């Protein structure tokens, strides 16, 4: 498999994981009293981990326009984080597979 094909597949998988995490978080928000409180923390951690990386680059005092657009900006940061993580995994997997094929030879 070429790097481009693996890269696209892994990035699409990262976007699907992001969508599932967002859907799970919203489901837990709307069904909190029914049972969403037990799944809210795992879904929140799964969808919001890129915020901890991006928070270092945000200013300490945020402007007023940011608070109006905070949720869409956060969703964009989460999507970028998941796609970048899946792209990194795709590159590492491609390097490992290429290295193993060079050492062992192609598997038929």
The first five atom37 places (N, CA, C, CB, O) and aatype in JSON, in Angstrom:
{
  "aatype": [20, 20, 20, 20, 20, 20, 20, 20, 20, 20, 20, 20, 20, 20, 20, 20, 20, 20, 20, 20, 20, 20, 20, 20, 20, 20, 20, 20, 20, 20, 20, 20, 20, 20, 20, 20, 20, 20, 20, 20, 20, 20, 20, 20, 20, 20, 20, 20, 20, 20, 20, 20, 20, 20, 20, 20, 20, 20, 20, 20, 20, 20, 20, 20, 20, 20, 20, 20, 20, 20, 20, 20, 20, 20, 20, 20, 20, 20, 20, 20, 20, 20, 20, 20, 20, 20, 20, 20, 20, 20, 20, 20, 20, 20, 20, 20, 20, 20, 20, 20, 20, 20, 20, 20, 20, 20, 20, 20],
  "atom_mask": [
    [1, 1, 1, 1, 1],
    [1, 1, 1, 1, 1],
    [1, 1, 1, 1, 1],
    [1, 1, 1, 1, 1],
    [1, 1, 1, 1, 1],
    [1, 1, 1, 1, 1],
    [1, 1, 1, 1, 1],
    [1, 1, 1, 1, 1],
    [1, 1, 1, 1, 1],
    [1, 1, 1, 1, 1],
    [1, 1, 1, 1, 1],
    [1, 1, 1, 1, 1],
    [1, 1, 1, 1, 1],
    [1, 1, 1, 1, 1],
    [1, 1, 1, 1, 1],
    [1, 1, 1, 1, 1],
    [1, 1, 1, 1, 1],
    [1, 1, 1, 1, 1],
    [1, 1, 1, 1, 1],
    [1, 1, 1, 1, 1],
    [1, 1, 1, 1, 1],
    [1, 1, 1, 1, 1],
    [1, 1, 1, 1, 1],
    [1, 1, 1, 1, 1],
    [1, 1, 1, 1, 1],
    [1, 1, 1, 1, 1],
    [1, 1, 1, 1, 1],
    [1, 1, 1, 1, 1],
    [1, 1, 1, 1, 1],
    [1, 1, 1, 1, 1],
    [1, 1, 1, 1, 1],
    [1, 1, 1, 1, 1],
    [1, 1, 1, 1, 1],
    [1, 1, 1, 1, 1],
    [1, 1, 1, 1, 1],
    [1, 1, 1, 1, 1],
    [1, 1, 1, 1, 1],
    [1, 1, 1, 1, 1],
    [1, 1, 1, 1, 1],
    [1, 1, 1, 1, 1],
    [1, 1, 1, 1, 1],
    [1, 1, 1, 1, 1],
    [1, 1, 1, 1, 1],
    [1, 1, 1, 1, 1],
    [1, 1, 1, 1, 1],
    [1, 1, 1, 1, 1],
    [1, 1, 1, 1, 1],
    [1, 1, 1, 1, 1],
    [1, 1, 1, 1, 1],
    [1, 1, 1, 1, 1],
    [1, 1, 1, 1, 1],
    [1, 1, 1, 1, 1],
    [1, 1, 1, 1, 1],
    [1, 1, 1, 1, 1],
    [1, 1, 1, 1, 1],
    [1, 1, 1, 1, 1],
    [1, 1, 1, 1, 1],
    [1, 1, 1, 1, 1],
    [1, 1, 1, 1, 1],
    [1, 1, 1, 1, 1],
    [1, 1, 1, 1, 1],
    [1, 1, 1, 1, 1],
    [1, 1, 1, 1, 1],
    [1, 1, 1, 1, 1],
    [1, 1, 1, 1, 1],
    [1, 1, 1, 1, 1],
    [1, 1, 1, 1, 1],
    [1, 1, 1, 1, 1],
    [1, 1, 1, 1, 1],
    [1, 1, 1, 1, 1],
    [1, 1, 1, 1, 1],
    [1, 1, 1, 1, 1],
    [1, 1, 1, 1, 1],
    [1, 1, 1, 1, 1],
    [1, 1, 1, 1, 1],
    [1, 1, 1, 1, 1],
    [1, 1, 1, 1, 1],
    [1, 1, 1, 1, 1],
    [1, 1, 1, 1, 1],
    [1, 1, 1, 1, 1],
    [1, 1, 1, 1, 1],
    [1, 1, 1, 1, 1],
    [1, 1, 1, 1, 1],
    [1, 1, 1, 1, 1],
    [1, 1, 1, 1, 1],
    [1, 1, 1, 1, 1],
    [1, 1, 1, 1, 1],
    [1, 1, 1, 1, 1],
    [1, 1, 1, 1, 1],
    [1, 1, 1, 1, 1],
    [1, 1, 1, 1, 1],
    [1, 1, 1, 1, 1],
    [1, 1, 1, 1, 1],
    [1, 1, 1, 1, 1],
    [1, 1, 1, 1, 1],
    [1, 1, 1, 1, 1],
    [1, 1, 1, 1, 1],
    [1, 1, 1, 1, 1],
    [1, 1, 1, 1, 1],
    [1, 1, 1, 1, 1],
    [1, 1, 1, 1, 1],
    [1, 1, 1, 1, 1],
    [1, 1, 1, 1, 1],
    [1, 1, 1, 1, 1],
    [1, 1, 1, 1, 1],
    [1, 1, 1, 1, 1],
    [1, 1, 1, 1, 1],
    [1, 1, 1, 1, 1]
  ],
  "atom_positions": [
    [[0.85, -1.17, 0.0], [0.0, 0.0, 0.0], [0.9, 1.24, 0.0], [-0.97, -0.01, 1.22], [1.91, 1.29, 0.71]],
    [[0.53, 2.22, -0.79], [1.33, 3.43, -0.87], [1.09, 4.31, 0.35], [1.02, 4.2, -2.15], [0.09, 4.16, 1.06]],
    [[2.02, 5.22, 0.56], [1.9, 6.12, 1.7], [0.67, 7.02, 1.55], [3.17, 6.98, 1.84], [-0.02, 7.29, 2.53]],
    [[0.41, 7.47, 0.34], [-0.74, 8.36, 0.11], [-2.05, 7.66, 0.46], [-0.76, 8.84, -1.34], [-2.92, 8.24, 1.1]],
    [[-2.19, 6.42, 0.04], [-3.41, 5.67, 0.3], [-3.57, 5.39, 1.8], [-3.41, 4.35, -0.48], [-4.66, 5.53, 2.35]],
    [[-2.49, 4.99, 2.44], [-2.54, 4.73, 3.89], [-2.83, 6.02, 4.65], [-1.21, 4.11, 4.39], [-3.6, 6.02, 5.61]],
    [[-2.22, 7.11, 4.2], [-2.42, 8.41, 4.84], [-3.89, 8.83, 4.77], [-1.53, 9.48, 4.17], [-4.45, 9.27, 5.78]],
    [[-4.5, 8.69, 3.61], [-5.91, 9.06, 3.45], [-6.8, 8.17, 4.29], [-6.32, 8.97, 1.98], [-7.72, 8.66, 4.95]],
    [[-6.54, 6.88, 4.29], [-7.37, 5.95, 5.09], [-7.28, 6.27, 6.58], [-6.94, 4.5, 4.84], [-8.3, 6.29, 7.27]],
    [[-6.09, 6.51, 7.08], [-5.93, 6.78, 8.5], [-6.54, 8.13, 8.87], [-4.44, 6.74, 8.88], [-7.13, 8.26, 9.94]],
    [[-6.41, 9.14, 8.01], [-7.01, 10.45, 8.31], [-8.53, 10.37, 8.29], [-6.54, 11.49, 7.3], [-9.18, 11.02, 9.11]],
    [[-9.1, 9.59, 7.39], [-10.55, 9.4, 7.39], [-10.97, 8.66, 8.68], [-11.0, 8.6, 6.13], [-11.99, 8.99, 9.27]],
    [[-10.19, 7.69, 9.09], [-10.49, 6.98, 10.34], [-10.42, 7.94, 11.53], [-9.52, 5.8, 10.54], [-11.25, 7.85, 12.44]],
    [[-9.44, 8.84, 11.54], [-9.35, 9.84, 12.61], [-10.54, 10.77, 12.63], [-8.08, 10.65, 12.45], [-11.03, 11.13, 13.71]],
    [[-11.03, 11.17, 11.45], [-12.22, 12.02, 11.38], [-13.46, 11.27, 11.85], [-12.42, 12.53, 9.95], [-14.33, 11.86, 12.49]],
    [[-13.54, 9.98, 11.55], [-14.67, 9.17, 12.01], [-14.64, 9.03, 13.53], [-14.64, 7.77, 11.35], [-15.68, 9.09, 14.19]],
    [[-13.45, 8.84, 14.1], [-13.32, 8.75, 15.56], [-13.72, 10.07, 16.2], [-11.87, 8.38, 15.96], [-14.4, 10.09, 17.22]],
    [[-13.29, 11.18, 15.59], [-13.67, 12.5, 16.1], [-15.19, 12.66, 16.09], [-13.01, 13.62, 15.26], [-15.77, 13.13, 17.07]],
    [[-15.83, 12.28, 14.98], [-17.28, 12.39, 14.88], [-17.96, 11.53, 15.94], [-17.75, 11.99, 13.48], [-18.92, 11.97, 16.58]],
    [[-17.49, 10.31, 16.13], [-18.07, 9.43, 17.14], [-17.9, 9.98, 18.55], [-17.44, 8.06, 17.06], [-18.81, 9.88, 19.37]],
    [[-16.73, 10.56, 18.82], [-16.51, 11.15, 20.14], [-17.41, 12.36, 20.36], [-15.04, 11.55, 20.3], [-17.93, 12.55, 21.46]],
    [[-17.6, 13.18, 19.32], [-18.49, 14.34, 19.43], [-19.94, 13.88, 19.64], [-18.39, 15.22, 18.17], [-20.65, 14.42, 20.49]],
    [[-20.35, 12.89, 18.87], [-21.72, 12.38, 19.01], [-21.93, 11.77, 20.39], [-22.03, 11.34, 17.93], [-22.98, 11.97, 21.0]],
    [[-20.95, 11.04, 20.89], [-21.06, 10.45, 22.22], [-21.11, 11.5, 23.31], [-19.91, 9.52, 22.47], [-21.85, 11.35, 24.28]],
    [[-20.32, 12.56, 23.15], [-20.35, 13.65, 24.13], [-21.7, 14.34, 24.16], [-19.24, 14.66, 23.83], [-22.24, 14.62, 25.22]],
    [[-22.24, 14.63, 22.98], [-23.56, 15.26, 22.93], [-24.65, 14.33, 23.45], [-23.88, 15.69, 21.5], [-25.59, 14.78, 24.12]],
    [[-24.54, 13.05, 23.16], [-25.52, 12.1, 23.67], [-25.48, 12.05, 25.2], [-25.26, 10.7, 23.09], [-26.52, 12.0, 25.85]],
    [[-24.29, 12.06, 25.76], [-24.17, 12.07, 27.22], [-24.71, 13.37, 27.82], [-22.71, 11.87, 27.63], [-25.28, 13.37, 28.91]],
    [[-24.52, 14.47, 27.1], [-25.03, 15.75, 27.58], [-26.56, 15.76, 27.66], [-24.55, 16.88, 26.68], [-27.14, 16.26, 28.62]],
    [[-27.2, 15.19, 26.63], [-28.66, 15.21, 26.59], [-29.29, 14.09, 27.41], [-29.13, 15.11, 25.17], [-30.47, 14.17, 27.76]],
    [[-28.54, 13.04, 27.73], [-29.08, 11.94, 28.52], [-28.34, 11.79, 29.85], [-29.0, 10.62, 27.73], [-28.13, 10.68, 30.33]],
    [[-27.95, 12.91, 30.42], [-27.12, 12.85, 31.63], [-27.83, 12.16, 32.78], [-26.73, 14.25, 32.05], [-27.22, 11.32, 33.45]],
    [[-29.06, 12.47, 33.03], [-29.79, 11.88, 34.15], [-30.17, 10.43, 33.9], [-31.05, 12.69, 34.44], [-30.33, 9.66, 34.85]],
    [[-30.32, 10.04, 32.65], [-30.74, 8.68, 32.33], [-29.57, 7.7, 32.46], [-31.32, 8.62, 30.91], [-29.79, 6.53, 32.78]],
    [[-28.39, 8.13, 32.23], [-27.23, 7.25, 32.3], [-26.01, 7.83, 31.62], [-27.55, 5.92, 31.68], [-24.94, 7.22, 31.61]],
    [[-26.17, 9.02, 31.06], [-25.06, 9.66, 30.39], [-23.94, 10.09, 31.32], [-25.55, 10.83, 29.65], [-22.82, 10.3, 30.87]],
    [[-24.25, 10.22, 32.61], [-23.21, 10.65, 33.55], [-22.1, 9.61, 33.71], [-23.83, 10.96, 34.9], [-20.99, 9.94, 34.11]],
    [[-22.41, 8.36, 33.4], [-21.39, 7.31, 33.53], [-20.45, 7.26, 32.33], [-22.06, 5.97, 33.71], [-19.33, 6.77, 32.44]],
    [[-20.9, 7.77, 31.2], [-20.08, 7.76, 29.98], [-19.56, 9.14, 29.62], [-20.86, 7.2, 28.83], [-18.8, 9.27, 28.66]],
    [[-19.95, 10.17, 30.35], [-19.58, 11.53, 29.99], [-18.08, 11.76, 30.09], [-20.3, 12.53, 30.89], [-17.5, 12.4, 29.21]],
    [[-17.44, 11.26, 31.12], [-16.0, 11.49, 31.29], [-15.16, 10.81, 30.21], [-15.56, 11.01, 32.65], [-14.27, 11.45, 29.66]],
    [[-15.4, 9.53, 29.89], [-14.6, 8.94, 28.8], [-14.81, 9.62, 27.45], [-14.93, 7.47, 28.67], [-13.85, 9.82, 26.71]],
    [[-16.05, 9.97, 27.12], [-16.29, 10.64, 25.84], [-15.69, 12.04, 25.84], [-17.79, 10.72, 25.56], [-15.17, 12.48, 24.81]],
    [[-15.74, 12.74, 26.96], [-15.15, 14.07, 27.02], [-13.64, 14.0, 26.87], [-15.51, 14.76, 28.35], [-13.04, 14.82, 26.16]],
    [[-13.02, 13.03, 27.51], [-11.57, 12.89, 27.37], [-11.19, 12.48, 25.95], [-11.03, 11.85, 28.37], [-10.17, 12.93, 25.43]],
    [[-12.0, 11.64, 25.34], [-11.73, 11.19, 23.98], [-11.86, 12.32, 22.97], [-12.67, 10.06, 23.61], [-11.09, 12.38, 22.01]],
    [[-12.8, 13.2, 23.17], [-13.0, 14.26, 22.18], [-12.23, 15.52, 22.48], [-14.46, 14.58, 22.07], [-11.93, 16.28, 21.56]],
    [[-11.9, 15.79, 23.72], [-11.32, 17.08, 24.08], [-9.83, 17.07, 24.39], [-12.04, 17.62, 25.25], [-9.31, 18.08, 24.85]],
    [[-9.12, 15.96, 24.15], [-7.7, 15.93, 24.49], [-6.86, 16.92, 23.68], [-7.17, 14.55, 24.28], [-5.85, 17.39, 24.2]],
    [[-7.22, 17.28, 22.43], [-6.38, 18.28, 21.74], [-6.43, 19.67, 22.37], [-6.81, 18.39, 20.3], [-5.52, 20.47, 22.15]],
    [[-7.46, 19.96, 23.15], [-7.52, 21.27, 23.81], [-6.36, 21.47, 24.77], [-8.84, 21.44, 24.56], [-5.86, 22.58, 24.92]],
    [[-5.92, 20.4, 25.43], [-4.81, 20.54, 26.36], [-3.52, 20.9, 25.63], [-4.62, 19.25, 27.15], [-2.65, 21.55, 26.2]],
    [[-3.39, 20.48, 24.38], [-2.21, 20.85, 23.59], [-2.33, 22.26, 23.03], [-2.0, 19.85, 22.46], [-1.35, 22.99, 22.98]],
    [[-3.53, 22.64, 22.59], [-3.74, 23.95, 21.98], [-3.84, 25.07, 23.02], [-4.99, 23.93, 21.13], [-3.63, 26.23, 22.67]],
    [[-4.16, 24.75, 24.26], [-4.33, 25.78, 25.28], [-3.03, 26.54, 25.56], [-4.84, 25.16, 26.57], [-3.07, 27.69, 26.01]],
    [[-1.91, 25.92, 25.29], [-0.63, 26.59, 25.53], [-0.39, 27.74, 24.56], [0.51, 25.58, 25.42], [0.37, 28.66, 24.86]],
    [[-1.04, 27.69, 23.41], [-0.82, 28.72, 22.4], [-1.87, 29.83, 22.43], [-0.82, 28.08, 21.04], [-1.74, 30.82, 21.71]],
    [[-2.88, 29.68, 23.26], [-3.91, 30.72, 23.39], [-3.46, 31.76, 24.4], [-5.27, 30.11, 23.82], [-2.76, 31.42, 25.36]],
    [[-3.84, 33.01, 24.2], [-3.46, 34.05, 25.17], [-4.19, 33.85, 26.49], [-3.76, 35.46, 24.59], [-5.24, 33.2, 26.55]],
    [[-3.64, 34.41, 27.54], [-4.25, 34.27, 28.87], [-5.59, 35.01, 28.95], [-3.3, 34.8, 29.95], [-6.54, 34.51, 29.54]],
    [[-5.67, 36.19, 28.36], [-6.89, 36.97, 28.34], [-7.5, 36.86, 26.94], [-6.63, 38.45, 28.72], [-6.93, 37.35, 25.97]],
    [[-8.66, 36.23, 26.84], [-9.3, 36.03, 25.56], [-10.26, 37.18, 25.25], [-10.06, 34.7, 25.54], [-10.86, 37.76, 26.16]],
    [[-10.39, 37.51, 23.99], [-11.26, 38.61, 23.59], [-12.72, 38.16, 23.58], [-10.85, 39.14, 22.21], [-13.03, 36.97, 23.7]],
    [[-13.61, 39.12, 23.43], [-15.05, 38.84, 23.49], [-15.53, 37.97, 22.33], [-15.83, 40.14, 23.5], [-16.41, 37.13, 22.52]],
    [[-14.98, 38.16, 21.13], [-15.44, 37.38, 19.98], [-15.14, 35.9, 20.16], [-14.78, 37.9, 18.7], [-15.83, 35.05, 19.61]],
    [[-14.1, 35.59, 20.94], [-13.75, 34.19, 21.16], [-14.84, 33.46, 21.93], [-12.43, 34.09, 21.89], [-15.13, 32.3, 21.64]],
    [[-15.44, 34.12, 22.9], [-16.46, 33.46, 23.7], [-17.72, 33.16, 22.89], [-16.8, 34.32, 24.91], [-18.44, 32.21, 23.19]],
    [[-17.98, 33.98, 21.87], [-19.14, 33.71, 21.02], [-18.89, 32.52, 20.1], [-19.48, 34.95, 20.19], [-19.82, 31.79, 19.75]],
    [[-17.63, 32.32, 19.71], [-17.28, 31.23, 18.8], [-16.48, 30.13, 19.47], [-16.51, 31.79, 17.63], [-15.78, 29.37, 18.78]],
    [[-16.55, 30.01, 20.77], [-15.7, 29.06, 21.5], [-15.99, 27.61, 21.11], [-15.89, 29.23, 22.99], [-15.05, 26.84, 20.91]],
    [[-17.25, 27.24, 21.01], [-17.55, 25.85, 20.7], [-17.13, 25.46, 19.28], [-19.02, 25.58, 20.88], [-16.51, 24.41, 19.12]],
    [[-17.43, 26.26, 18.24], [-16.95, 25.89, 16.9], [-15.43, 25.87, 16.8], [-17.5, 26.84, 15.86], [-14.86, 25.02, 16.11]],
    [[-14.76, 26.8, 17.47], [-13.3, 26.79, 17.45], [-12.77, 25.54, 18.13], [-12.74, 28.05, 18.15], [-11.83, 24.91, 17.64]],
    [[-13.38, 25.16, 19.24], [-12.95, 23.94, 19.93], [-13.19, 22.7, 19.06], [-13.69, 23.8, 21.27], [-12.34, 21.81, 19.02]],
    [[-14.32, 22.64, 18.38], [-14.58, 21.51, 17.48], [-13.54, 21.43, 16.37], [-15.99, 21.61, 16.88], [-13.11, 20.34, 16.0]],
    [[-13.15, 22.56, 15.85], [-12.12, 22.58, 14.81], [-10.78, 22.13, 15.37], [-11.99, 23.99, 14.21], [-10.05, 21.38, 14.71]],
    [[-10.44, 22.56, 16.56], [-9.19, 22.13, 17.21], [-9.23, 20.62, 17.45], [-8.96, 22.88, 18.54], [-8.23, 19.94, 17.24]],
    [[-10.37, 20.09, 17.88], [-10.48, 18.65, 18.13], [-10.32, 17.86, 16.84], [-11.83, 18.33, 18.78], [-9.65, 16.83, 16.82]],
    [[-10.94, 18.34, 15.76], [-10.82, 17.65, 14.48], [-9.38, 17.67, 13.97], [-11.76, 18.29, 13.43], [-8.87, 16.65, 13.52]],
    [[-8.74, 18.81, 14.05], [-7.34, 18.92, 13.61], [-6.46, 18.0, 14.45], [-6.85, 20.37, 13.71], [-5.56, 17.35, 13.91]],
    [[-6.7, 17.94, 15.74], [-5.91, 17.07, 16.61], [-6.05, 15.6, 16.24], [-6.31, 17.26, 18.05], [-5.05, 14.87, 16.17]],
    [[-7.28, 15.16, 15.99], [-7.5, 13.76, 15.62], [-6.9, 13.43, 14.26], [-8.99, 13.45, 15.61], [-6.32, 12.35, 14.09]],
    [[-7.03, 14.35, 13.3], [-6.47, 14.08, 11.98], [-4.94, 14.08, 12.04], [-6.96, 15.14, 10.96], [-4.3, 13.25, 11.39]],
    [[-4.35, 14.98, 12.8], [-2.89, 14.98, 12.93], [-2.38, 13.72, 13.64], [-2.43, 16.23, 13.7], [-1.34, 13.17, 13.27]],
    [[-3.09, 13.27, 14.66], [-2.69, 12.05, 15.34], [-2.78, 10.85, 14.42], [-3.54, 11.82, 16.57], [-1.88, 10.01, 14.4]],
    [[-3.85, 10.76, 13.65], [-3.99, 9.64, 12.73], [-2.97, 9.72, 11.6], [-5.41, 9.59, 12.16], [-2.52, 8.69, 11.11]],
    [[-2.61, 10.93, 11.16], [-1.56, 11.08, 10.14], [-0.21, 10.62, 10.68], [-1.48, 12.54, 9.66], [0.56, 9.99, 9.97]],
    [[0.07, 10.94, 11.93], [1.31, 10.49, 12.56], [1.35, 8.96, 12.65], [1.47, 11.1, 13.95], [2.38, 8.35, 12.38]],
    [[0.24, 8.37, 13.03], [0.17, 6.91, 13.1], [0.34, 6.29, 11.72], [-1.18, 6.46, 13.71], [1.01, 5.26, 11.58]],
    [[-0.23, 6.91, 10.69], [-0.09, 6.4, 9.32], [1.36, 6.43, 8.87], [-0.95, 7.22, 8.35], [1.83, 5.48, 8.24]],
    [[2.06, 7.48, 9.19], [3.47, 7.58, 8.8], [4.31, 6.54, 9.52], [4.01, 8.99, 9.08], [5.16, 5.9, 8.92]],
    [[4.07, 6.36, 10.82], [4.83, 5.38, 11.59], [4.54, 3.96, 11.09], [4.51, 5.49, 13.09], [5.46, 3.16, 10.93]],
    [[3.27, 3.65, 10.85], [2.92, 2.32, 10.35], [3.54, 2.08, 8.99], [1.4, 2.14, 10.28], [4.03, 0.98, 8.71]],
    [[3.53, 3.09, 8.13], [4.13, 2.93, 6.8], [5.62, 2.67, 6.91], [3.86, 4.17, 5.95], [6.15, 1.82, 6.19]],
    [[6.3, 3.39, 7.76], [7.75, 3.18, 7.94], [8.04, 1.78, 8.47], [8.33, 4.24, 8.9], [8.97, 1.12, 8.01]],
    [[7.25, 1.32, 9.43], [7.47, -0.02, 10.01], [7.2, -1.1, 8.96], [6.56, -0.23, 11.24], [7.98, -2.04, 8.84]],
    [[6.12, -0.97, 8.22], [5.78, -1.97, 7.2], [6.83, -1.97, 6.1], [4.37, -1.69, 6.61], [7.24, -3.04, 5.64]],
    [[7.27, -0.81, 5.66], [8.3, -0.73, 4.64], [9.61, -1.34, 5.12], [8.53, 0.73, 4.22], [10.29, -2.04, 4.37]],
    [[9.96, -1.07, 6.36], [11.19, -1.63, 6.94], [11.11, -3.15, 7.01], [11.44, -1.04, 8.34], [12.08, -3.84, 6.68]],
    [[9.95, -3.68, 7.44], [9.81, -5.13, 7.53], [9.81, -5.78, 6.16], [8.53, -5.48, 8.27], [10.36, -6.87, 6.01]],
    [[9.22, -5.15, 5.16], [9.22, -5.71, 3.82], [10.63, -5.69, 3.22], [8.26, -4.94, 2.91], [11.0, -6.6, 2.48]],
    [[11.4, -4.68, 3.54], [12.77, -4.61, 3.04], [13.64, -5.69, 3.68], [13.38, -3.23, 3.31], [14.52, -6.25, 3.02]],
    [[13.39, -5.99, 4.95], [14.2, -7.0, 5.66], [13.77, -8.42, 5.28], [14.08, -6.82, 7.18], [14.61, -9.27, 4.99]],
    [[12.47, -8.67, 5.3], [11.96, -10.02, 5.1], [11.67, -10.3, 3.64], [10.7, -10.23, 5.94], [11.88, -11.41, 3.17]],
    [[11.2, -9.33, 2.93], [10.78, -9.51, 1.57], [9.27, -9.44, 1.49], [11.3, -10.85, 1.02], [8.59, -9.52, 2.51]],
    [[8.73, -9.28, 0.29], [7.27, -9.15, 0.17], [6.57, -10.45, 0.55], [6.89, -8.76, -1.27], [7.05, -11.55, 0.26]],
    [[5.45, -10.29, 1.2], [4.63, -11.43, 1.63], [3.65, -11.74, 0.51], [3.88, -11.12, 3.0], [2.95, -10.86, 0.02]],
    [[3.61, -13.03, 0.1], [2.68, -13.36, -0.97], [1.47, -14.08, -0.44], [3.35, -14.21, -2.02], [0.58, -14.44, -1.22]]
  ]
}
